Amino acid sequence: VPSSVLVFAHLFLVLASIIVVPFAVLLVARALRLTLYGPLGAAGLGREVALTRGFVLMHTLVDNWSQLADTMFTTFLLYSGGMNWVWRAIGMRVGTDVILSEQIANHGLMDLVTIGSGSYLAARTAIVTSDVDMSRGVVRLKRVSIGENCFIGPLSVIMPGTVIEDGGATGSCAVVGEHTRASSGRICIGDGDKTLTLAWRPKPLDAFAGRDALWNVYSTMVFFFQNLVIKLITISPSWCLLLAGLGLARERDWAPREMASDVRAVAHMLSPTMHAWLVVANTLQWSLFVLVLFTVALNVVVPFRGLVHVAVKWALMGRVRDDGVVYPLRGWRHVAWCMTIQFGRMPACPKTVRFLWEYVNAYVVALGAKLGKNTRLYPEPEISQAFPEADVVEYGDDVKFSAHMYGHDFSNMNLRFKATSAGNNVTAPDAWQTQVLPGSKLPAGTTFHNVGRSVVFAGLCSEPGRTWSGNPVRPLDKPKGDDAASSSSS
């Protein structure tokens, strides 16, 4: 059989498995849900379920298979309308014109979640539909309802029993419980006992409003083929280097085949111990070579992925500016932003180079960000979510930073880019859970507490030289003027 035919047959099998296997897993997850829960799914289990071994096993099976299906489809369909079909298949009630990013949820109880039409759920939202009463040994199941035209900010946690009314919203990293009133025209922020609410007046723009089916097909095709290209770029360079290295080494004197031939030629002259030693030594030598070659092949392509991402960013996004222009959701600018984000997650800047700050700085500057002198950035787990709009992100001199800085704003149900900056001597080297939201201007000398998640809303950090923490952030120290005044009075 010609080698070209074998190559194409192999590629066909790989492509077929990429398509068939996720659907097979999704069908298993759906069948388990209907078989173990009944025709109504988790909604038919009642308000409370005894915490027995049988229920734990049943829920674990449904949850694990549903989560596996979600992971498989997310790998190729993230940000596409096809993910709405997946979430419906595992039980969630999703309306039309809904945009769902990554969801962190109890996949086994998605039947208890309803999302109204026209709503936007940003990245890594957690929806919780159950809690455990250990004193009574029961699991309490509570529905979560998100109304129409709602906005759920990134990293929000929606607790069991929460109802977000039509036109309500949550801010970034908000924790919203069933006793919080998320009413129309209000946005909930913070994670305290009593969530804060502010006025919210969005200006929705949607390029595919009323054409949800068209968006689902179009976006699914675009993101599927884009992610195939990303996987090819991620895997093929290392694979080719590994094969080339093995091919070059195959004919060397110390290669297994040549070494085995030499050992056989002199076997009658060697003692059994020496013969065994040569075999073991050859095996160890070849294994060490393969290990070193594999390590080099994996790491030498890291700059290549970074260069690809930089090229994609400039080709799709160009130079991004904070010019007040708003772009419709699901429009080309939004799609280009999503594609650039995904190329950055190849990863173009992996954790293996986290402390190689010279490389990280060069990568960020190539994307368009402005960096001052002696600034060191430590990505954890990635440089930030500001890949596509790095042009509007700026770091001053002597900054030590691992927090996430954002320059994109979806909170008004449209896309707008806002300049975000960290002044001189801002310190957050191990505050990787800190979120600096669009439009924030961190003054000089700002420091963030390393423990927990701090959320910086635009305008909150206004005093230089202060230490901040919390959601939303608040100062942990007294202003320097207060210390001076107290010392002079004493």
C-alpha positions as CSV (number, residue, x, y, z in Angstrom):
1,V,0.0,0.0,0.0
2,P,1.5,3.4,-0.9
3,S,2.6,5.5,2.0
4,S,0.5,8.4,0.9
5,V,-2.6,6.2,1.1
6,L,-1.7,5.2,4.6
7,V,-1.2,8.8,5.7
8,F,-4.6,9.8,4.3
9,A,-6.2,6.8,5.9
10,H,-4.6,7.6,9.2
11,L,-5.8,11.3,9.0
12,F,-9.3,10.1,8.1
13,L,-9.4,7.8,11.1
14,V,-8.2,10.6,13.4
15,L,-10.8,13.0,12.1
16,A,-13.5,10.4,12.4
17,S,-12.6,9.7,16.0
18,I,-12.6,13.4,16.8
19,I,-16.2,13.6,15.6
20,V,-17.6,10.2,16.5
21,V,-16.1,9.7,20.0
22,P,-17.5,12.9,21.6
23,F,-21.0,12.1,20.3
24,A,-20.8,8.6,21.6
25,V,-19.8,9.9,25.0
26,L,-22.7,12.4,24.9
27,L,-25.1,9.7,24.0
28,V,-23.9,7.5,27.0
29,A,-24.2,10.5,29.3
30,R,-27.8,11.2,28.1
31,A,-28.7,7.5,28.4
32,L,-27.4,7.3,31.9
33,R,-29.3,10.4,32.9
34,L,-32.6,9.1,31.6
35,T,-32.0,5.6,32.9
36,L,-30.9,6.4,36.4
37,Y,-32.8,9.6,37.0
38,G,-36.0,8.9,35.0
39,P,-37.6,10.7,32.1
40,L,-37.6,14.0,33.9
41,G,-33.9,13.8,34.8
42,A,-32.7,15.4,38.1
43,A,-35.9,17.5,38.1
44,G,-37.9,14.3,38.9
45,L,-35.8,13.4,42.0
46,G,-37.7,15.8,44.3
47,R,-36.4,18.5,46.6
48,E,-34.4,16.2,48.8
49,V,-32.6,12.9,48.2
50,A,-31.2,10.6,50.8
51,L,-27.4,10.6,50.7
52,T,-27.0,6.9,50.2
53,R,-24.3,5.0,48.5
54,G,-26.7,4.2,45.6
55,F,-27.4,7.9,45.0
56,V,-23.7,8.8,45.2
57,L,-22.9,6.1,42.6
58,M,-25.8,7.1,40.4
59,H,-24.9,10.8,40.5
60,T,-21.2,10.1,40.0
61,L,-21.8,8.2,36.8
62,V,-24.1,10.8,35.3
63,D,-21.8,13.7,36.4
64,N,-18.6,12.1,35.2
65,W,-19.9,11.1,31.8
66,S,-21.6,14.5,31.3
67,Q,-18.4,16.3,32.3
68,L,-16.4,14.1,29.9
69,A,-18.8,15.0,27.1
70,D,-18.5,18.7,27.9
71,T,-14.7,18.6,28.0
72,M,-14.5,16.8,24.6
73,F,-16.8,19.2,22.9
74,T,-15.3,22.3,24.6
75,T,-11.9,21.3,23.2
76,F,-13.2,22.0,19.6
77,L,-16.4,24.0,20.0
78,L,-15.6,26.5,22.8
79,Y,-17.4,29.9,22.2
80,S,-19.5,28.4,19.4
81,G,-23.3,28.0,19.3
82,G,-22.8,24.2,19.2
83,M,-22.0,24.2,22.9
84,N,-25.6,25.2,23.5
85,W,-26.7,22.0,21.9
86,V,-24.3,20.1,24.1
87,W,-25.7,21.7,27.3
88,R,-29.2,21.0,26.2
89,A,-28.3,17.4,25.7
90,I,-27.0,17.0,29.2
91,G,-30.2,18.5,30.7
92,M,-29.8,22.3,30.8
93,R,-32.8,24.4,29.6
94,V,-31.2,27.0,27.3
95,G,-33.2,29.6,25.4
96,T,-32.4,31.2,22.0
97,D,-29.7,33.8,21.3
98,V,-27.8,32.6,24.5
99,I,-24.0,32.9,24.6
100,L,-22.3,30.4,26.9
101,S,-18.6,30.4,27.5
102,E,-16.8,27.8,29.7
103,Q,-19.1,26.6,32.5
104,I,-17.9,25.1,35.8
105,A,-21.0,23.3,37.1
106,N,-22.4,20.2,38.7
107,H,-22.9,18.4,35.4
108,G,-24.9,15.7,37.0
109,L,-27.8,18.0,37.9
110,M,-28.0,20.3,34.9
111,D,-31.7,19.5,34.6
112,L,-32.3,22.1,37.4
113,V,-30.8,25.0,35.5
114,T,-32.8,27.3,33.2
115,I,-31.3,30.1,31.1
116,G,-33.6,32.6,29.4
117,S,-33.2,33.8,25.8
118,G,-30.7,36.6,25.0
119,S,-28.6,36.0,28.1
120,Y,-24.8,36.0,28.2
121,L,-22.8,33.8,30.6
122,A,-19.1,34.8,30.6
123,A,-16.1,32.6,31.1
124,R,-15.8,30.0,33.9
125,T,-19.2,30.7,35.5
126,A,-20.0,28.2,38.3
127,I,-23.7,27.1,38.7
128,V,-24.4,25.1,41.8
129,T,-27.7,23.3,42.2
130,S,-27.4,21.3,45.4
131,D,-26.1,21.4,48.9
132,V,-25.7,18.7,51.6
133,D,-27.3,18.7,55.0
134,M,-25.0,16.3,56.9
135,S,-27.1,16.4,60.0
136,R,-30.0,14.8,58.2
137,G,-28.0,12.9,55.6
138,V,-29.8,14.4,52.6
139,V,-28.9,16.3,49.5
140,R,-31.1,19.3,48.8
141,L,-31.8,20.0,45.2
142,K,-32.6,23.6,44.3
143,R,-33.4,25.0,40.9
144,V,-31.4,27.9,39.4
145,S,-33.2,30.3,37.1
146,I,-31.5,32.9,35.0
147,G,-34.0,35.1,33.2
148,E,-34.0,36.6,29.8
149,N,-31.4,39.3,28.7
150,C,-29.2,38.7,31.7
151,F,-25.4,39.1,32.0
152,I,-23.4,36.7,34.3
153,G,-19.9,38.0,34.8
154,P,-16.8,35.8,34.5
155,L,-15.9,33.6,37.5
156,S,-19.3,34.2,39.1
157,V,-20.7,31.6,41.4
158,I,-24.5,31.1,41.2
159,M,-25.6,29.3,44.4
160,P,-28.5,26.8,44.7
161,G,-31.9,28.3,44.6
162,T,-30.8,31.6,43.0
163,V,-33.3,33.4,40.8
164,I,-31.9,36.2,38.5
165,E,-34.8,38.1,37.1
166,D,-35.1,39.2,33.5
167,G,-32.6,42.0,32.8
168,G,-30.6,41.3,35.9
169,A,-26.8,40.8,36.0
170,T,-23.8,39.8,38.1
171,G,-20.4,41.3,38.1
172,S,-17.0,39.5,37.7
173,C,-16.4,37.0,40.5
174,A,-19.7,37.7,42.2
175,V,-21.2,35.1,44.6
176,V,-25.0,35.2,44.4
177,G,-27.2,33.2,46.7
178,E,-30.9,32.5,46.8
179,H,-31.5,35.3,49.3
180,T,-29.9,37.9,47.1
181,R,-32.4,39.9,45.0
182,A,-31.0,40.0,41.5
183,S,-33.7,42.2,40.0
184,S,-34.1,43.8,36.6
185,G,-31.8,46.7,35.9
186,R,-29.4,45.8,38.8
187,I,-26.0,44.1,38.8
188,C,-24.8,42.1,41.8
189,I,-21.1,42.4,42.8
190,G,-18.9,41.0,45.7
191,D,-18.9,37.9,47.7
192,G,-19.9,39.0,51.2
193,D,-22.9,38.0,53.3
194,K,-24.9,40.7,51.5
195,T,-24.1,41.1,47.9
196,L,-23.9,44.7,46.7
197,T,-26.2,45.8,43.8
198,L,-25.7,48.7,41.5
199,A,-27.7,50.1,38.7
200,W,-27.2,48.4,35.3
201,R,-28.2,49.9,32.0
202,P,-26.9,47.7,29.2
203,K,-26.9,48.5,25.5
204,P,-27.3,45.1,23.9
205,L,-25.9,44.6,20.5
206,D,-26.1,41.2,18.8
207,A,-25.1,40.6,15.2
208,F,-27.1,37.4,15.0
209,A,-30.2,38.5,17.0
210,G,-33.2,36.4,15.8
211,R,-30.9,34.2,13.7
212,D,-29.7,31.8,16.3
213,A,-29.8,28.7,14.2
214,L,-27.6,30.3,11.6
215,W,-25.1,31.4,14.3
216,N,-25.0,27.9,15.7
217,V,-24.1,26.4,12.3
218,Y,-21.7,29.1,11.3
219,S,-19.8,29.4,14.6
220,T,-19.6,25.6,15.1
221,M,-17.9,25.2,11.7
222,V,-15.5,28.1,12.2
223,F,-14.4,27.2,15.7
224,F,-14.2,23.4,14.9
225,F,-11.8,23.9,12.0
226,Q,-9.9,26.6,13.9
227,N,-9.3,24.2,16.8
228,L,-8.2,21.5,14.4
229,V,-5.5,23.9,13.1
230,I,-4.5,24.7,16.7
231,K,-4.1,21.1,17.6
232,L,-2.0,20.6,14.5
233,I,0.2,23.5,15.3
234,T,0.5,22.3,18.9
235,I,1.3,18.7,18.2
236,S,2.9,18.4,14.8
237,P,6.2,20.4,15.3
238,S,7.2,18.3,18.3
239,W,6.1,15.1,16.6
240,C,8.1,15.9,13.5
241,L,11.2,16.8,15.5
242,L,10.9,13.6,17.5
243,L,10.6,11.5,14.3
244,A,13.5,13.3,12.7
245,G,15.7,12.8,15.7
246,L,14.9,9.1,15.9
247,G,15.5,8.7,12.2
248,L,18.9,10.4,12.4
249,A,19.9,8.3,15.4
250,R,18.7,5.0,14.0
251,E,21.8,4.3,12.0
252,R,24.3,5.4,14.6
253,D,26.7,2.9,16.2
254,W,25.0,3.1,19.5
255,A,21.5,2.6,18.1
256,P,19.7,-0.5,19.4
257,R,19.8,-2.4,16.1
258,E,23.5,-1.7,15.4
259,M,24.5,-2.3,19.1
260,A,22.6,-5.5,19.2
261,S,24.4,-6.7,16.0
262,D,27.8,-5.8,17.5
263,V,26.9,-7.6,20.8
264,R,25.8,-10.8,18.8
265,A,29.1,-10.7,16.8
266,V,31.2,-10.8,20.0
267,A,28.8,-12.8,22.2
268,H,31.0,-15.9,22.1
269,M,33.8,-13.9,23.6
270,L,31.9,-12.4,26.5
271,S,30.9,-13.8,29.8
272,P,27.1,-13.9,30.6
273,T,27.6,-11.0,33.0
274,M,29.4,-8.8,30.5
275,H,26.8,-9.7,27.8
276,A,23.9,-8.7,30.2
277,W,25.7,-5.5,31.1
278,L,26.1,-4.4,27.5
279,V,22.5,-5.1,26.8
280,V,21.4,-3.1,29.9
281,A,23.8,-0.3,29.1
282,N,22.6,0.0,25.6
283,T,19.0,0.0,26.7
284,L,19.7,2.7,29.3
285,Q,21.7,4.8,26.8
286,W,18.9,4.6,24.1
287,S,16.2,5.4,26.7
288,L,18.1,8.4,27.9
289,F,18.5,9.6,24.4
290,V,14.8,9.2,23.7
291,L,13.9,11.0,26.9
292,V,16.3,14.0,26.1
293,L,15.0,14.1,22.5
294,F,11.4,14.1,23.7
295,T,12.0,16.9,26.2
296,V,13.8,19.0,23.6
297,A,11.1,18.4,21.0
298,L,8.4,19.5,23.4
299,N,10.2,22.7,24.6
300,V,12.0,23.9,21.5
301,V,8.6,24.6,19.8
302,V,7.4,26.9,22.6
303,P,8.7,30.1,20.8
304,F,7.1,28.8,17.6
305,R,3.7,28.7,19.2
306,G,4.2,32.2,20.6
307,L,5.2,33.5,17.1
308,V,2.1,31.9,15.6
309,H,-0.1,33.5,18.3
310,V,1.4,36.9,17.7
311,A,0.9,36.6,14.0
312,V,-2.8,35.5,14.5
313,K,-3.4,38.4,16.9
314,W,-2.1,41.0,14.4
315,A,-3.8,39.4,11.5
316,L,-7.3,39.1,13.1
317,M,-7.4,42.0,15.6
318,G,-4.8,44.5,14.3
319,R,-4.1,47.4,16.7
320,V,-6.8,47.7,19.4
321,R,-7.6,51.1,20.8
322,D,-9.7,52.5,23.6
323,D,-11.7,54.7,21.3
324,G,-15.2,54.2,22.7
325,V,-16.3,52.1,19.8
326,V,-18.7,49.3,20.8
327,Y,-18.9,46.1,18.8
328,P,-21.9,43.7,18.6
329,L,-21.7,40.3,20.3
330,R,-21.3,37.4,17.8
331,G,-20.1,39.9,15.2
332,W,-16.8,39.5,13.4
333,R,-14.8,41.5,16.0
334,H,-16.2,39.3,18.7
335,V,-15.4,36.1,16.7
336,A,-11.9,37.4,16.0
337,W,-11.4,38.1,19.7
338,C,-12.5,34.5,20.6
339,M,-10.2,33.0,18.0
340,T,-7.2,35.0,19.2
341,I,-7.9,33.9,22.8
342,Q,-7.9,30.2,21.7
343,F,-4.6,30.5,19.9
344,G,-3.1,32.0,23.0
345,R,-4.3,28.9,25.0
346,M,-2.3,26.5,22.8
347,P,-0.6,27.5,25.2
348,A,1.6,30.1,23.5
349,C,3.2,31.0,26.9
350,P,3.0,27.9,29.1
351,K,3.8,27.5,32.8
352,T,7.1,26.0,32.0
353,V,8.4,29.5,31.2
354,R,6.7,31.2,34.0
355,F,9.9,32.4,35.7
356,L,11.7,33.1,32.4
357,W,10.4,36.6,32.5
358,E,12.6,37.9,29.7
359,Y,10.7,35.5,27.3
360,V,7.4,36.4,28.8
361,N,8.1,40.2,28.5
362,A,9.2,39.8,24.8
363,Y,6.0,37.8,24.1
364,V,3.7,40.4,25.7
365,V,5.4,43.3,24.0
366,A,5.1,41.5,20.6
367,L,1.3,41.3,21.3
368,G,1.2,45.1,21.7
369,A,1.4,45.7,25.5
370,K,3.5,48.5,26.9
371,L,6.1,47.5,29.5
372,G,8.3,49.8,31.7
373,K,11.8,49.1,32.9
374,N,12.6,46.2,35.2
375,T,9.0,44.9,34.9
376,R,8.6,41.2,35.5
377,L,5.4,39.3,34.6
378,Y,4.7,35.8,35.9
379,P,1.9,34.0,34.1
380,E,-0.3,31.7,36.2
381,P,-1.7,29.8,34.5
382,E,-1.4,32.1,31.5
383,I,-0.2,35.6,31.0
384,S,-3.7,37.0,31.2
385,Q,-7.0,37.0,29.5
386,A,-6.0,40.2,27.6
387,F,-4.3,38.3,24.6
388,P,-6.3,40.0,21.8
389,E,-6.3,43.6,23.3
390,A,-2.8,43.7,24.7
391,D,-2.5,47.1,23.0
392,V,-4.6,48.8,25.7
393,V,-2.7,47.2,28.6
394,E,0.2,49.0,30.1
395,Y,2.7,48.2,32.9
396,G,4.9,50.9,34.5
397,D,8.5,50.6,35.8
398,D,9.6,48.1,38.4
399,V,6.2,46.2,38.3
400,K,6.1,42.6,39.7
401,F,2.8,41.1,38.5
402,S,1.0,37.8,38.2
403,A,-2.6,39.1,38.4
404,H,-5.0,39.0,35.4
405,M,-5.5,42.4,33.7
406,Y,-8.4,42.7,31.3
407,G,-9.0,45.2,28.5
408,H,-12.2,43.8,27.2
409,D,-15.7,44.6,28.6
410,F,-18.8,42.6,27.8
411,S,-20.8,43.7,30.8
412,N,-23.1,46.0,28.8
413,M,-24.0,43.2,26.4
414,N,-21.6,44.4,23.8
415,L,-17.8,44.4,23.3
416,R,-15.8,47.4,24.1
417,F,-12.0,47.8,24.7
418,K,-10.9,49.9,27.7
419,A,-7.3,50.9,28.6
420,T,-6.1,49.2,31.8
421,S,-2.8,50.0,33.5
422,A,-0.5,49.3,36.4
423,G,1.6,52.3,37.6
424,N,5.2,52.2,38.7
425,N,6.2,49.8,41.5
426,V,2.9,47.9,41.6
427,T,3.5,44.6,43.4
428,A,1.4,41.4,42.9
429,P,4.0,38.7,42.2
430,D,2.0,35.8,43.6
431,A,-1.6,37.3,43.5
432,W,-2.6,35.2,40.4
433,Q,-6.2,35.0,41.5
434,T,-6.5,38.8,41.5
435,Q,-8.7,40.2,38.7
436,V,-8.0,43.7,37.4
437,L,-11.1,44.7,35.4
438,P,-11.3,46.8,32.3
439,G,-10.6,50.5,32.7
440,S,-8.7,50.2,36.0
441,K,-5.7,52.4,36.6
442,L,-3.6,51.1,39.4
443,P,-1.7,54.0,41.0
444,A,2.1,53.8,41.8
445,G,3.1,51.6,44.7
446,T,-0.2,49.6,44.8
447,T,0.2,46.2,46.5
448,F,-2.2,43.2,46.5
449,H,-2.6,40.7,49.3
450,N,-1.6,37.3,48.0
451,V,-4.3,35.3,49.8
452,G,-7.7,34.9,48.2
453,R,-9.3,36.5,45.1
454,S,-9.2,40.3,44.9
455,V,-11.4,42.0,42.3
456,V,-10.4,45.5,41.1
457,F,-13.3,47.5,39.6
458,A,-12.4,50.6,37.7
459,G,-12.0,53.6,40.0
460,L,-11.6,51.7,43.3
461,C,-7.8,51.8,43.6
462,S,-7.2,55.5,43.6
463,E,-4.7,56.1,46.3
464,P,-1.0,55.3,45.7
465,G,1.1,53.2,48.0
466,R,-1.8,51.2,49.5
467,T,-2.3,47.5,50.0
468,W,-5.6,46.1,48.8
469,S,-7.6,42.9,49.1
470,G,-11.2,41.6,48.8
471,N,-14.1,41.4,46.4
472,P,-14.5,44.2,45.6
473,V,-11.1,45.4,46.8
474,R,-10.7,47.6,49.9
475,P,-7.5,48.9,51.6
476,L,-5.9,46.9,54.3
477,D,-3.6,49.6,55.6
478,K,-4.1,53.2,56.7
479,P,-3.2,56.1,54.4
480,K,0.3,57.4,55.0
481,G,-1.1,60.8,55.9
482,D,-3.1,59.3,58.7
483,D,0.0,57.7,60.2
484,A,1.8,61.0,60.1
485,A,-1.1,62.9,61.6
486,S,-1.4,60.4,64.5
487,S,2.3,60.5,65.3
488,S,2.4,64.3,65.3
489,S,-0.6,64.6,67.6
490,S,0.9,62.1,70.1
